[in-house]
Amino acid sequence: MTLLSPAKNKEVAIAAIQAGADAIYIGAPAFGAREKAGNSIEELAEVVQYAHTYGVQVLVTVNTLLHDDEYPQAVKMIGELYRIGVDALIIQDLHLLDFNLPPIRLHASTQCDNRTPEQVARLRDLGFKRVVLARELSIEEIRAIHEAVPDIELEAFVHGALCVSYSGRCYISEVLAGRSANRGACAQFCRMAYDLLDAEGNEVLDEHGEPIHQRHLLSLQDLDRSAYLAELIEAGVTTFKIEGRLKDAEYVTNVTAYYREKLDALTHAFPHSLTRSFTPDPEKTFHRGATDYFLHGRTRPMANWDTPKSTGEYIGEVLEVRGNTLRVRLEPGIVLHNGDGLTIGSEGCNVNGMDGSLVKVNKVLTGIRDTNIPIFRNLDTEFIKSLHSERKIPVNIVLKETSDGFELSYTPIDGRLTPLTGIVGKGLSFEPARDTEKALATIRTQLAKLGDTPYIARDVHVESKPWFIPISVLNQWRRETLKVL
């Protein structure tokens, strides 16, 4: 099972890896479906080197539709991506297959409209190793695809923003603004406000008899399938994808950690050591409310008509408004801090101070007339400050005496990673240890001092006579062996 996290750049890639991603996807220098999330070959080479240290795969997006004169540039770029060790490409434009590409692994973007067994089988026959499924599929449709085409990997989105069009194949931005979503330049018309008119041009009324006027009718809530991971696994999904190549490191850290915990509870297969300073909570970073979309049939509401912005977590109610001072009733355990962002009705503000049940905010709220209005916190400053995750690779350490010295090895328990082995101590001679237990303890302690390397010692085994080996020599052996990093 693979947890796949987004990366806008090197900084976010590192955050995703440290939070527990098995793989990341990141934009190529050009031709990615997020025009503002490109990365140079040099930056990507650094990301690949860092990721591969942890056994993390790097998938690169080249998933726009290309113009005829762009194919030579794209093919050359793909060659450079292959050269620096990128693990796979995510592509949409199938004409790329007609060119002499290097033997790089190919994944079919969700924009290939992967929602039928016939389409998935066609892509398999074209050489794709994985398809990114359309987000509109039900669990039964996913299972049917897997049963019909079991010899291709299935990747499914589990979290993040949703496009209102099937498979993200949207043309409204191109038609209205000359900015093609299929070229990475979506103007996000789905996040704008609209009136809903009938055939005669009259405003349609909502369930309360009010005109549907300037509402965000096309703005879907964010996907959240965290409760259905076991069902997705059973249906044949092996890669769980978090959307968000424009999201910052805080968002990616929080959401990656959240799904890492969920998957580990199901599979117990993550061969790394993670330490965190926070409890993952997707409501604490950007989200527009949650929907599982079509996974179990059409569910309502799928859209948030009130706002396209982050709604945040429900924290209580406003009881009274006087200028820029609110009297509130907060949920048990909720503590506000200066700088926290609040959403009240259609208005947003920031906390400037608290005194018991009174909260001062940074502006006068003129649009609030009613009492008992829900308050949502869409920026928790203390939570954001707490976001830190550190990942270490557990290793078994063995010092073995040979005929002409010693062999020192650091073997990660993750079988995807190569053991680090060094031949050390050639030509050196040592005195037998007077205190055997103390000498062995010193060897184990020094070889396990892994400091700021990516490793953490799980077990240290010494296979030699009880020699007295100076601490300075043991440190030198450890540094020499780990130098391959």
C-alpha positions in Angstrom: 0.0 0.0 0.0 1.4 3.4 -1.0 0.5 6.8 0.5 1.1 9.4 -2.2 1.5 13.0 -1.1 1.7 16.2 -3.2 4.8 18.4 -3.3 4.8 22.0 -4.7 8.6 22.2 -4.3 11.6 20.7 -2.5 10.5 22.2 0.9 7.1 20.6 0.7 8.6 17.3 -0.7 10.8 17.1 2.4 7.8 17.8 4.7 5.7 15.1 3.0 8.6 12.5 3.3 9.2 13.4 7.0 5.5 13.0 7.7 5.4 9.5 6.3 4.7 9.5 2.6 5.6 6.4 0.6 5.8 8.4 -2.6 5.4 12.0 -3.7 4.3 13.6 -6.9 5.8 16.9 -8.0 5.7 19.1 -11.1 8.2 18.9 -14.0 9.8 22.1 -15.2 7.0 22.4 -17.8 3.8 20.7 -19.0 2.4 20.0 -15.6 -1.3 20.5 -14.8 -0.4 23.2 -12.2 1.3 26.0 -14.2 2.6 27.6 -11.0 4.1 24.4 -9.5 7.0 23.7 -11.8 10.5 22.7 -10.6 13.8 22.8 -12.3 15.7 19.6 -13.2 18.4 20.6 -10.6 15.8 20.9 -7.9 14.1 17.6 -8.9 17.5 15.9 -8.8 17.9 17.0 -5.2 14.4 15.8 -4.3 15.1 12.4 -5.9 18.3 12.0 -4.0 16.6 13.0 -0.7 13.5 10.8 -1.3 15.5 7.7 -2.4 17.5 7.9 0.9 14.2 7.0 2.6 13.0 4.6 -0.1 10.4 7.1 -1.2 9.4 7.2 -4.9 9.2 10.4 -6.9 6.5 10.7 -9.5 6.7 13.7 -11.8 3.6 15.2 -13.5 3.8 15.8 -17.3 0.1 15.8 -17.5 -1.0 18.6 -19.8 -2.2 18.3 -23.4 0.7 19.5 -25.7 0.8 21.5 -28.8 2.5 20.0 -31.9 5.6 22.1 -31.5 6.1 21.2 -27.9 6.7 17.5 -28.2 10.4 17.7 -28.9 10.9 19.8 -25.7 8.8 17.5 -23.7 10.6 14.4 -24.9 14.0 16.0 -24.1 12.7 16.9 -20.7 11.5 13.3 -20.0 15.0 12.1 -20.9 16.5 14.4 -18.3 13.9 13.2 -15.7 14.9 9.6 -16.4 18.6 10.5 -16.1 18.2 11.9 -12.6 16.3 8.8 -11.4 12.6 9.8 -11.4 10.6 6.7 -10.6 7.6 7.4 -12.9 5.8 10.0 -15.0 2.1 10.9 -14.7 0.9 11.8 -18.2 -2.4 12.7 -20.0 -1.3 13.2 -23.6 -1.1 9.7 -25.2 0.6 11.1 -28.3 3.8 11.1 -26.1 3.8 7.3 -26.6 4.5 7.8 -30.3 8.0 9.2 -29.5 11.2 7.5 -28.5 10.9 7.8 -24.7 13.4 6.3 -22.3 12.2 3.1 -20.4 10.6 5.1 -17.6 7.5 3.9 -15.8 4.2 5.5 -17.0 1.1 6.3 -15.0 -2.1 7.4 -16.6 -3.4 10.7 -15.2 -7.0 10.9 -13.9 -7.5 13.3 -16.9 -7.3 10.2 -19.1 -10.9 9.6 -17.9 -10.2 6.3 -16.2 -13.7 5.2 -15.2 -14.4 2.0 -17.2 -12.7 -1.4 -17.4 -12.4 -0.9 -21.2 -10.4 2.3 -20.8 -8.1 0.9 -18.1 -7.5 -2.3 -20.2 -6.6 -0.1 -23.2 -4.1 1.9 -21.1 -2.6 -1.3 -19.8 -2.1 -2.6 -23.3 -0.4 0.7 -24.2 2.2 0.0 -21.5 0.9 2.0 -18.5 1.7 0.4 -15.1 -0.8 2.4 -13.1 -4.0 4.4 -13.7 -5.2 7.2 -11.5 -8.9 6.5 -11.2 -11.6 9.1 -11.9 -12.8 10.6 -8.6 -16.4 10.1 -9.6 -16.3 6.3 -9.3 -18.3 4.3 -6.7 -16.7 1.5 -4.7 -18.5 -1.1 -6.9 -17.1 0.5 -10.1 -13.6 0.5 -8.7 -14.0 -3.2 -7.8 -15.3 -4.0 -11.2 -12.2 -2.4 -12.8 -9.8 -4.3 -10.6 -11.6 -7.6 -11.3 -11.6 -7.0 -15.0 -8.0 -5.7 -15.2 -6.1 -7.1 -12.2 -2.7 -6.7 -13.7 -2.5 -2.9 -13.4 -2.1 -0.8 -10.3 -5.0 1.4 -9.2 -4.5 4.8 -7.7 -7.4 6.6 -6.0 -7.7 10.1 -4.6 -8.7 10.0 -1.0 -8.4 13.7 0.1 -8.3 17.2 -1.1 -10.0 19.6 -3.5 -12.4 18.4 -6.1 -12.9 19.6 -9.7 -16.6 19.9 -10.6 -16.0 18.3 -14.0 -15.6 14.6 -14.7 -12.0 13.5 -14.4 -10.9 17.1 -14.2 -11.5 17.5 -17.9 -12.9 21.0 -17.6 -13.3 23.6 -20.4 -15.1 26.5 -18.8 -11.9 28.3 -18.0 -10.7 28.0 -21.6 -14.0 29.1 -23.0 -14.6 32.1 -20.7 -11.0 33.2 -20.0 -8.8 31.7 -22.6 -7.0 29.8 -19.8 -7.0 26.0 -20.3 -7.3 23.8 -17.2 -5.8 21.1 -19.4 -2.8 23.3 -19.8 -2.4 23.9 -16.1 -3.9 27.4 -16.1 -7.4 27.0 -14.6 -9.1 30.2 -13.6 -11.3 28.3 -11.1 -14.7 29.5 -12.3 -16.2 26.8 -10.1 -15.1 28.7 -7.0 -17.0 31.9 -8.1 -20.5 33.1 -7.1 -23.5 32.6 -9.4 -27.2 33.3 -9.7 -29.5 30.3 -10.5 -32.0 31.3 -13.2 -34.9 29.4 -14.8 -35.6 29.3 -18.5 -37.4 32.7 -18.3 -34.4 34.4 -16.5 -36.1 34.4 -13.1 -34.0 33.6 -10.0 -34.8 30.1 -8.6 -35.8 30.0 -5.0 -34.1 27.7 -2.4 -35.9 25.5 0.2 -36.4 28.6 2.4 -38.1 30.6 -0.4 -35.0 32.8 -0.8 -33.7 33.6 -4.3 -30.5 31.7 -5.1 -28.4 34.8 -5.7 -24.6 35.0 -5.7 -24.1 31.6 -4.3 -21.1 29.3 -4.9 -23.2 26.7 -6.8 -20.3 24.9 -8.4 -17.8 24.9 -5.5 -17.5 21.3 -4.3 -16.5 20.4 -0.8 -13.2 18.7 -0.3 -12.8 15.0 -0.7 -12.3 13.0 2.5 -12.4 9.2 2.3 -10.4 8.5 5.4 -13.2 6.3 6.8 -13.3 4.1 3.7 -9.6 3.1 3.3 -10.3 -0.6 4.2 -13.1 -0.7 1.5 -10.8 0.8 -1.1 -8.1 -1.7 -0.3 -10.6 -4.6 -0.6 -11.8 -3.2 -3.9 -8.3 -3.3 -5.3 -6.8 0.2 -4.7 -3.1 0.1 -3.8 -2.1 3.8 -3.9 -3.9 6.4 -1.9 -3.5 9.9 -3.3 -3.7 13.3 -1.5 -4.6 16.2 -3.8 -2.8 19.5 -3.4 0.3 20.4 -5.5 -0.3 24.1 -4.6 -0.6 23.5 -0.9 2.0 24.6 1.7 4.2 22.4 3.9 1.8 22.8 6.9 -1.1 21.3 5.0 0.9 18.5 3.5 2.5 17.6 6.9 -0.9 17.5 8.7 -2.8 15.5 6.0 0.0 13.1 5.2 0.4 12.3 8.9 -3.4 11.8 9.2 -3.5 9.3 6.4 -0.2 7.6 7.6 -1.9 6.9 10.9 -5.1 5.6 9.2 -3.2 3.3 6.8 -0.8 2.0 9.5 -3.8 1.0 11.6 -5.0 -1.2 8.7 -1.7 -2.6 7.3 1.0 -2.2 10.0 3.5 -2.1 7.1 5.3 1.2 7.5 9.0 0.2 8.1 10.1 3.5 9.6 10.1 5.3 12.9 8.0 8.5 13.1 8.0 11.0 15.9 5.5 13.9 15.9 4.8 17.0 18.0 1.1 17.1 17.0 -2.0 15.1 16.6 -3.0 15.1 12.9 -6.4 16.7 12.3 -7.5 17.6 8.7 -10.0 20.2 10.1 -7.0 22.2 11.4 -5.7 23.0 7.9 -7.4 24.1 4.7 -10.7 22.3 3.9 -14.1 23.3 2.6 -16.1 20.7 4.4 -16.0 17.0 3.6 -17.6 14.7 1.1 -16.9 11.1 0.1 -18.4 12.2 -3.3 -19.8 9.2 -5.3 -18.1 6.4 -3.4 -21.4 5.1 -2.0 -23.8 6.8 -4.5 -24.7 10.4 -4.8 -24.4 12.1 -1.4 -25.6 15.5 -0.4 -24.4 18.1 0.1 -21.5 17.8 -2.3 -21.1 21.6 -2.7 -20.6 24.4 -0.2 -22.8 27.2 -1.5 -21.7 29.6 1.2 -18.0 30.0 0.6 -15.2 28.5 -1.6 -12.7 29.2 1.2 -11.6 27.1 4.1 -14.4 26.7 6.6 -12.3 25.3 9.4 -13.4 23.5 12.5 -16.6 24.2 14.4 -15.7 25.8 17.8 -18.9 27.3 19.2 -21.5 30.1 18.8 -21.6 33.9 18.8 -24.1 35.0 21.5 -23.7 38.8 20.9 -21.9 41.2 18.7 -20.8 44.7 19.7 -18.5 46.3 17.1 -15.4 44.3 17.1 -16.2 42.5 20.4 -18.0 39.1 20.4 -19.5 37.3 23.3 -19.2 33.6 22.6 -19.9 30.2 23.9 -17.0 27.8 23.0 -17.1 24.1 22.8 -15.3 22.3 25.7 -11.6 22.2 25.3 -11.4 25.0 22.8 -8.8 27.7 23.5 -8.4 30.7 21.2 -5.1 32.5 20.6 -4.1 35.8 19.1 -4.0 35.6 15.4 -6.5 32.7 15.1 -8.7 33.0 12.0 -12.5 32.8 12.5 -15.4 32.4 10.1 -18.7 33.7 11.3 -21.5 33.6 8.7 -20.0 35.0 5.6 -17.5 37.1 7.4 -13.9 36.4 8.3 -11.7 37.9 11.1 -8.7 37.3 13.3 -8.6 37.1 17.1 -6.9 40.2 18.7 -7.5 39.3 22.4 -9.7 37.3 24.8 -11.2 38.1 28.2 -13.4 35.2 29.5 -16.3 34.8 27.1 -15.4 38.0 25.2 -13.3 37.9 22.1 -11.9 41.0 20.4 -11.4 40.7 16.6 -9.5 42.8 14.1 -12.5 44.4 12.5 -16.1 45.5 13.1 -18.5 42.8 12.0 -21.3 44.6 10.3 -23.0 41.7 8.5 -24.0 39.7 11.6 -27.5 40.4 12.9 -28.6 37.1 14.5 -27.5 35.4 17.7 -26.4 31.8 18.1 -24.4 31.9 14.8 -21.8 29.1 14.5 -18.2 30.0 14.7 -15.5 28.1 12.7 -11.8 28.4 13.2 -9.9 28.2 9.9 -6.5 29.1 11.3 -5.2 27.6 14.5 -1.9 29.4 15.1 -0.7 27.2 17.9 -1.5 24.1 15.9 0.5 25.4 12.9 3.4 26.2 15.2 3.4 22.6 16.5 3.6 20.9 13.1 6.8 18.9 13.2 7.4 15.3 12.1 10.6 13.4 12.0 11.2 10.2 10.1 14.0 7.8 10.8 15.0 4.5 9.1 15.5 1.7 11.7 18.7 -0.2 11.0 20.3 -3.4 12.4 24.1 -2.8 13.0 26.6 -5.6 12.8 30.4 -5.4 13.5 32.0 -8.6 12.2 35.7 -9.5 12.6 37.3 -10.7 9.4 40.7 -12.2 8.6 42.2 -8.7 7.9 40.1 -6.3 9.8 36.3 -5.7 10.4 33.2 -5.5 8.4 30.7 -2.9 9.6 27.1 -2.9 8.2 24.0 -0.9 8.7 21.0 -2.8 7.3 17.6 -1.0 7.1 14.7 -3.1 8.0 12.9 -1.7 5.0 13.8 -4.2 2.3 13.6 -1.6 -0.4 16.8 0.1 0.9 20.3 -1.1 0.3 22.4 -2.1 3.3 25.5 0.1 4.0 28.6 -2.0 4.4 32.2 -0.8 5.0 35.5 -2.7 5.4 37.2 -1.0 8.3 40.2 -1.5 10.6 42.5 -3.0 8.0 46.1 -3.2 9.3 45.1 -2.1 12.8 45.8 -4.1 15.9 44.1 -3.8 19.3 44.7 -5.0 22.8 42.3 -7.6 24.3 39.7 -5.9 26.5 40.2 -6.2 30.2 36.5 -5.6 30.9 34.7 -7.6 28.2 31.2 -6.3 29.0 32.3 -2.7 29.1 34.2 -3.0 25.8 31.2 -4.5 24.0 28.9 -1.8 25.5 31.2 0.9 24.3 31.3 -0.6 20.8 27.5 -0.8 20.7 27.0 2.8 22.0 29.4 4.4 19.5 28.2 2.6 16.5 24.6 3.4 17.3 25.3 7.2 17.6 23.5 8.1 14.3 22.9 11.7 15.1 21.4 13.8 12.3 21.6 10.9 9.8 18.3 9.4 8.5 18.9 6.3 10.6 18.0 5.1 14.1 19.6 2.0 15.6 17.3 -0.9 16.3 19.8 -3.6 17.2 23.6 -3.7 17.5 25.4 -7.0 17.2 29.1 -7.6 17.7 30.7 -10.7 16.1 34.3 -10.5 17.2 36.7 -11.2 20.1 36.4 -8.7 22.9 39.0 -6.2 21.8 39.6 -2.8 23.3 38.8 -0.4 20.4 39.2 3.3 21.2 36.1 5.5 20.9 37.8 7.7 18.3 38.4 4.7 16.1 34.8 3.4 16.4 33.5 6.9 15.5 35.8 7.0 12.5 34.5 3.6 11.3 30.9 4.7 11.7 31.5 7.9 9.7 33.3 6.1 6.9 30.5 3.5 6.5 27.7 6.1 6.6 29.6 8.3 4.1 27.8 6.7 1.2 24.8 8.9 2.2 
